């Protein structure tokens, strides 16, 4: 088989192309895109809670 990885080629070659081969990479890309924002939000929340509940000297 040729080493062609374009989506239309794969769909044309295999009529029973699993939908998961399309959805899983886009799902992982979405997680990879939002991951830095989630880390930043969690860090900001942690720092806020820590500064609010630490005793002031």
Buried (B, 14 or more C-beta within 10 A) or exposed (E): EEEEEEEEEEEEEEEEEEEEEEEEEEEEEEEEEEEEEEEEEEEEEEEEEEEEEEEEE
